Amino acid sequence: MVICVRNLVLPLSRSIVTNFTSVRQMSATVKTDFVKSLLYKEYGEPVDVLHVTTQSIDQPENNQVSVKWLLAPVNPADINTIQGKYPSKPPLPAIPGNEGVGEVVAVGSNVKHLNVGDRVIPNNIHLGTWRTHANYTAEELMKVPKEVDAVEASMLNVNPCTAYRMLKDFVELKPGDTVIQNGGNSAVGQMVIQLCKMWNYKSVSVVRDRPNIEELKNHLISLGADEILTESEIKKTQIFKSKKLPSPKLALNCICGQNALEILRHLAHGGIMVTYGGMSREPLTVPTSAFIFKDITLKGFWMTAWTKANMNSKERENMFSELGTLFKNKKLKAPPHKLVPFCQYQEAVINAIHTDGRIGVKYILDMTKS
């Protein structure tokens, strides 16, 4: 093998080639100008407080890694964070974005487990993925297989993990047990349906009525749902009393209000309801009889808190390994989504704010179209 240096052709031994490749990976340069990001200096509505900024970044040093962000989902939690309504807030000024998939474009001299060209996702909160490039410590990033589709890799951190943990951590479910949930067409809801199917649990999902309800039901059934019911249908369903399906041991609630009360009524004795959202912005009210006569337990779940408590745990490592394999093998599918060019970010944040749960489309910023 040969390389050309200033018109001189030099032969290289195999050992020198290996060292040269390593040095080339560690000293790869990143274009430092025209690095764009979305920045907010005060809390408020995203369309009002977000601004595109242009800056430069330094070459990565020591344990740093330079990442070119490719895709970055827009989640309701991102919107609430910008509004100042979310419990976990980065110091201002801040760049939003807790999810995304990027490509390593340069690494520092002390980085051991990442190389140029690797695909990575955030391994911490508030990394600020709504930008084209940034430097991070190697520990703040997690490598993902390139075989995982970029869209699915970009949303690996929140929705799949939320569904996974809620199905694993609250009730010891066995094959044939039933899980009931509202928000069945949400990103988390669709992950719950697919995981239940793979793990041999029965799933019943409640969705809001809409003109294309049959189309939505067919889509969710194709993912593996056993029953899809509208809010009016759940009130009068006989699927549990008739023993068509066992009464649910676990209920997952992201809506609250009357919707949550209706799924609570169907819980088996000793069942658990886990609340992880409140899309209706209505309180969760529970009849006294549910506690006294059915021994129902109410719990809450926040993925951010779980991540903080389990950052370096084997359990978290195993979860990402299993989910990554499922996506790589096409056993898990991403929810319906729309890629929005970074330069048109207003469309994504406006729709994320005003969605009423009927659209069922996840917006993802395409950072490569800045």
C-alpha positions as CSV (number, residue, x, y, z in Angstrom):
1,M,0.0,0.0,0.0
2,V,1.3,3.5,-0.8
3,I,0.3,7.1,0.1
4,C,1.4,10.3,-1.7
5,V,2.9,13.1,0.4
6,R,3.9,16.2,-1.5
7,N,4.4,14.2,-4.7
8,L,6.5,11.6,-2.9
9,V,5.3,8.0,-3.1
10,L,6.1,6.2,0.2
11,P,5.6,2.5,0.9
12,L,3.9,1.8,4.2
13,S,4.2,-1.3,6.3
14,R,1.0,-2.9,7.7
15,S,1.8,-1.6,11.2
16,I,2.4,1.9,10.0
17,V,-0.9,1.8,8.0
18,T,-2.8,0.8,11.1
19,N,-1.2,3.7,13.1
20,F,-1.9,6.1,10.3
21,T,-5.5,5.1,10.1
22,S,-5.9,5.7,13.9
23,V,-4.2,9.1,13.8
24,R,-6.4,10.1,10.8
25,Q,-9.5,9.2,12.7
26,M,-8.4,11.1,15.8
27,S,-7.2,14.2,14.0
28,A,-10.0,14.5,11.5
29,T,-11.1,18.2,11.2
30,V,-14.5,19.6,11.4
31,K,-15.7,22.7,9.5
32,T,-15.9,25.2,12.3
33,D,-17.9,28.0,10.6
34,F,-21.6,28.2,9.6
35,V,-22.6,26.0,12.5
36,K,-26.3,26.8,13.0
37,S,-28.5,26.3,16.0
38,L,-31.9,27.2,17.4
39,L,-31.4,29.3,20.6
40,Y,-33.7,30.8,23.2
41,K,-32.7,33.3,25.8
42,E,-36.0,33.5,27.6
43,Y,-39.0,31.3,28.2
44,G,-42.0,31.6,26.0
45,E,-43.8,30.2,22.9
46,P,-41.2,28.6,20.6
47,V,-42.2,30.6,17.6
48,D,-41.6,33.8,19.5
49,V,-38.4,33.0,21.5
50,L,-36.5,30.6,19.1
51,H,-34.0,32.2,16.8
52,V,-31.5,30.7,14.3
53,T,-27.9,31.6,15.3
54,T,-24.7,31.0,13.5
55,Q,-21.4,30.4,15.3
56,S,-18.2,28.4,15.1
57,I,-17.0,25.5,17.2
58,D,-13.5,24.4,18.2
59,Q,-11.7,21.3,17.1
60,P,-12.4,18.5,19.7
61,E,-9.8,18.1,22.4
62,N,-8.8,15.1,24.6
63,N,-12.1,13.4,25.4
64,Q,-14.3,15.5,23.2
65,V,-16.2,14.4,20.1
66,S,-17.6,16.6,17.3
67,V,-21.1,15.5,16.1
68,K,-22.9,16.5,13.0
69,W,-26.6,16.1,13.9
70,L,-28.7,14.5,11.2
71,L,-32.3,14.3,12.7
72,A,-33.8,15.7,15.8
73,P,-37.4,14.9,16.9
74,V,-39.7,17.6,18.3
75,N,-41.4,16.3,21.5
76,P,-44.1,17.9,23.6
77,A,-41.5,17.9,26.5
78,D,-39.2,20.0,24.3
79,I,-42.0,22.6,23.7
80,N,-42.9,22.6,27.5
81,T,-39.2,23.2,28.3
82,I,-39.0,26.2,26.0
83,Q,-42.2,27.5,27.5
84,G,-40.6,27.2,31.0
85,K,-43.3,24.7,32.1
86,Y,-41.2,21.5,32.3
87,P,-39.7,20.5,35.6
88,S,-36.2,19.9,34.1
89,K,-34.8,23.0,32.6
90,P,-31.3,23.8,31.1
91,P,-29.7,27.1,32.1
92,L,-30.5,30.0,29.7
93,P,-29.6,30.8,27.0
94,A,-30.2,27.2,25.8
95,I,-30.5,25.1,22.7
96,P,-33.5,22.7,22.8
97,G,-33.6,19.0,21.9
98,N,-33.2,15.9,24.0
99,E,-33.3,13.4,21.1
100,G,-31.5,13.0,17.9
101,V,-29.1,11.0,15.8
102,G,-25.8,12.3,14.6
103,E,-22.6,11.3,12.9
104,V,-19.2,11.6,14.5
105,V,-17.1,13.9,12.3
106,A,-14.0,14.4,14.5
107,V,-12.7,12.9,17.8
108,G,-10.2,14.0,20.4
109,S,-6.9,12.2,21.1
110,N,-8.2,10.4,24.2
111,V,-11.4,9.1,22.8
112,K,-11.3,5.3,22.7
113,H,-14.8,3.9,21.9
114,L,-16.0,6.3,19.2
115,N,-14.6,6.8,15.7
116,V,-15.3,9.1,12.8
117,G,-18.3,7.9,10.9
118,D,-20.0,6.3,13.9
119,R,-23.7,7.0,14.5
120,V,-24.5,8.4,18.0
121,I,-27.5,9.4,20.1
122,P,-27.6,11.5,23.3
123,N,-26.5,9.7,26.5
124,N,-27.6,12.5,28.7
125,I,-30.4,15.2,29.0
126,H,-30.3,18.7,27.6
127,L,-27.5,18.1,25.0
128,G,-29.3,20.5,22.6
129,T,-29.8,18.5,19.4
130,W,-31.6,21.3,17.5
131,R,-28.4,22.4,15.8
132,T,-26.2,21.3,13.0
133,H,-22.9,20.6,14.9
134,A,-21.6,20.5,18.4
135,N,-18.8,19.2,20.7
136,Y,-19.5,16.8,23.5
137,T,-17.6,14.6,25.9
138,A,-17.5,11.0,24.7
139,E,-19.5,9.9,27.8
140,E,-22.4,12.1,26.7
141,L,-23.0,10.1,23.6
142,M,-24.1,6.5,22.9
143,K,-23.1,4.6,19.8
144,V,-25.9,3.0,17.8
145,P,-25.6,0.4,15.0
146,K,-25.7,1.9,11.5
147,E,-28.2,-0.8,10.6
148,V,-30.8,1.0,12.7
149,D,-32.8,3.4,10.4
150,A,-31.9,7.1,11.1
151,V,-35.5,8.1,11.9
152,E,-35.8,5.3,14.4
153,A,-32.4,5.9,15.9
154,S,-33.3,9.6,16.3
155,M,-36.3,8.8,18.5
156,L,-34.8,5.9,20.5
157,N,-34.2,7.8,23.7
158,V,-37.7,8.8,24.8
159,N,-40.8,7.0,23.4
160,P,-39.5,3.4,23.0
161,C,-37.8,3.6,26.4
162,T,-40.9,5.0,28.1
163,A,-43.0,2.2,26.7
164,Y,-40.4,-0.4,27.6
165,R,-40.0,0.7,31.2
166,M,-43.7,1.0,31.9
167,L,-44.3,-2.5,30.7
168,K,-41.4,-3.9,32.7
169,D,-41.3,-2.0,36.0
170,F,-44.8,-1.8,37.5
171,V,-46.6,-5.1,37.1
172,E,-45.1,-8.6,36.6
173,L,-46.9,-9.4,33.4
174,K,-47.2,-12.9,32.0
175,P,-48.0,-14.0,28.5
176,G,-51.8,-13.6,28.0
177,D,-52.1,-10.7,30.5
178,T,-53.9,-7.6,29.3
179,V,-52.6,-4.0,29.2
180,I,-55.1,-1.1,28.6
181,Q,-54.0,2.4,27.5
182,N,-55.3,5.6,26.3
183,G,-53.5,7.7,23.7
184,G,-53.1,4.5,21.6
185,N,-52.1,6.4,18.5
186,S,-49.4,8.4,20.3
187,A,-45.7,7.6,19.7
188,V,-45.5,5.9,23.1
189,G,-48.9,4.2,22.5
190,Q,-47.7,2.6,19.3
191,M,-44.5,1.3,20.9
192,V,-46.6,-0.2,23.7
193,I,-48.8,-2.0,21.1
194,Q,-45.8,-3.5,19.4
195,L,-43.9,-4.5,22.5
196,C,-47.1,-6.2,23.9
197,K,-47.4,-8.1,20.7
198,M,-43.8,-9.3,20.8
199,W,-44.0,-10.2,24.5
200,N,-47.3,-12.0,24.1
201,Y,-49.4,-9.6,26.1
202,K,-52.9,-8.5,25.1
203,S,-53.3,-4.8,24.4
204,V,-56.4,-2.7,24.4
205,S,-56.0,0.9,23.2
206,V,-58.4,3.9,23.5
207,V,-58.3,6.6,20.9
208,R,-60.3,9.7,20.2
209,D,-63.0,9.5,17.5
210,R,-62.2,11.1,14.2
211,P,-63.5,10.9,10.5
212,N,-60.8,8.3,9.5
213,I,-61.3,6.2,12.6
214,E,-61.4,2.9,10.7
215,E,-58.1,3.7,8.9
216,L,-56.5,4.5,12.3
217,K,-57.9,1.3,13.8
218,N,-56.6,-0.8,10.9
219,H,-53.2,0.8,11.3
220,L,-52.9,0.0,15.0
221,I,-54.2,-3.5,14.5
222,S,-51.6,-4.0,11.9
223,L,-49.0,-3.2,14.6
224,G,-50.4,-5.9,16.8
225,A,-53.2,-4.3,18.8
226,D,-55.9,-6.7,20.0
227,E,-58.6,-4.1,20.5
228,I,-59.0,-0.5,19.5
229,L,-61.9,1.4,21.1
230,T,-63.0,5.0,20.9
231,E,-63.8,7.0,24.0
232,S,-67.5,6.3,23.5
233,E,-66.9,2.6,22.9
234,I,-64.8,2.1,26.0
235,K,-67.7,3.2,28.2
236,K,-70.0,0.4,27.0
237,T,-67.6,-2.4,26.0
238,Q,-68.2,-5.9,27.2
239,I,-64.9,-7.4,26.2
240,F,-63.8,-7.9,29.8
241,K,-67.1,-8.9,31.3
242,S,-67.6,-11.4,28.5
243,K,-64.2,-12.9,29.1
244,K,-63.1,-12.2,25.6
245,L,-60.0,-10.7,27.2
246,P,-58.8,-10.9,30.8
247,S,-59.4,-7.8,32.8
248,P,-56.2,-5.6,32.6
249,K,-53.6,-5.7,35.3
250,L,-51.9,-2.6,34.0
251,A,-53.3,0.7,32.7
252,L,-51.2,3.4,31.0
253,N,-52.5,6.9,31.1
254,C,-51.3,9.9,29.1
255,I,-54.6,11.8,28.8
256,C,-56.1,12.2,32.4
257,G,-59.7,13.6,32.8
258,Q,-62.7,11.4,32.0
259,N,-60.7,9.4,29.5
260,A,-58.5,8.0,32.3
261,L,-61.4,7.3,34.6
262,E,-63.0,5.1,31.9
263,I,-59.9,2.9,31.5
264,L,-59.5,2.8,35.3
265,R,-63.0,1.3,35.6
266,H,-61.8,-1.8,33.7
267,L,-58.7,-2.5,35.8
268,A,-58.7,-5.9,37.5
269,H,-58.7,-6.1,41.3
270,G,-55.3,-5.0,42.5
271,G,-54.4,-3.4,39.2
272,I,-52.1,-0.5,38.7
273,M,-52.5,2.7,36.6
274,V,-49.4,4.5,35.5
275,T,-49.7,8.1,34.5
276,Y,-47.0,9.5,32.3
277,G,-48.8,12.5,30.7
278,G,-51.8,14.8,30.8
279,M,-52.7,15.7,27.3
280,S,-56.3,16.8,28.2
281,R,-54.9,19.2,30.8
282,E,-57.6,17.9,33.1
283,P,-57.0,16.5,36.6
284,L,-57.0,12.8,37.3
285,T,-60.0,12.1,39.5
286,V,-60.6,8.6,41.0
287,P,-63.7,7.3,42.8
288,T,-63.2,6.2,46.4
289,S,-64.5,2.8,45.6
290,A,-61.6,2.1,43.3
291,F,-59.3,2.2,46.3
292,I,-61.5,0.5,48.8
293,F,-63.2,-2.3,46.9
294,K,-60.7,-2.9,44.0
295,D,-57.4,-2.0,45.7
296,I,-56.3,0.0,42.7
297,T,-52.9,1.6,42.8
298,L,-52.0,4.9,41.1
299,K,-48.4,5.6,40.1
300,G,-46.5,8.1,37.9
301,F,-43.6,7.7,35.5
302,W,-41.1,10.2,34.2
303,M,-38.5,8.9,31.8
304,T,-36.1,11.8,32.6
305,A,-36.1,10.8,36.3
306,W,-35.5,7.2,35.5
307,T,-32.6,8.0,33.2
308,K,-30.9,10.2,35.9
309,A,-31.3,7.4,38.4
310,N,-30.0,4.7,36.1
311,M,-27.5,6.5,33.9
312,N,-24.8,3.9,34.1
313,S,-26.8,0.8,35.1
314,K,-26.7,-2.5,33.4
315,E,-30.5,-2.4,33.2
316,R,-30.3,0.7,31.0
317,E,-27.6,-0.8,28.8
318,N,-29.7,-3.9,28.3
319,M,-32.7,-1.9,27.4
320,F,-31.0,0.0,24.7
321,S,-29.4,-3.2,23.4
322,E,-32.7,-4.9,23.2
323,L,-34.6,-1.9,21.6
324,G,-31.7,-1.3,19.2
325,T,-31.8,-5.0,18.1
326,L,-35.6,-4.8,17.6
327,F,-35.3,-1.7,15.4
328,K,-32.4,-3.2,13.5
329,N,-34.4,-6.3,12.8
330,K,-37.4,-4.3,11.8
331,K,-39.5,-5.8,14.6
332,L,-40.2,-2.3,15.9
333,K,-41.5,0.4,13.6
334,A,-41.3,4.2,14.0
335,P,-44.7,6.0,14.3
336,P,-45.9,8.1,11.3
337,H,-43.7,11.0,11.0
338,K,-42.8,14.1,8.9
339,L,-39.3,15.4,8.3
340,V,-39.1,19.1,8.3
341,P,-36.1,21.0,7.1
342,F,-34.2,22.8,9.9
343,C,-34.8,26.1,8.1
344,Q,-38.5,25.5,8.4
345,Y,-38.5,24.6,12.1
346,Q,-41.6,26.8,12.7
347,E,-43.8,24.2,11.1
348,A,-42.6,21.5,13.5
349,V,-42.9,23.6,16.7
350,I,-46.3,25.0,15.8
351,N,-47.8,21.6,15.1
352,A,-46.2,20.1,18.2
353,I,-47.9,22.8,20.2
354,H,-51.4,22.7,18.7
355,T,-51.7,19.0,18.0
356,D,-54.9,17.6,19.8
357,G,-53.9,14.0,19.6
358,R,-55.8,13.3,16.5
359,I,-53.1,13.8,13.9
360,G,-50.7,11.2,15.1
361,V,-47.7,12.5,13.2
362,K,-44.3,13.0,14.9
363,Y,-42.3,16.0,13.6
364,I,-38.6,15.5,13.1
365,L,-36.2,18.3,12.2
366,D,-33.9,17.4,9.3
367,M,-30.7,19.1,10.4
368,T,-28.9,18.5,7.1
369,K,-31.3,20.9,5.4
370,S,-30.3,24.0,7.2
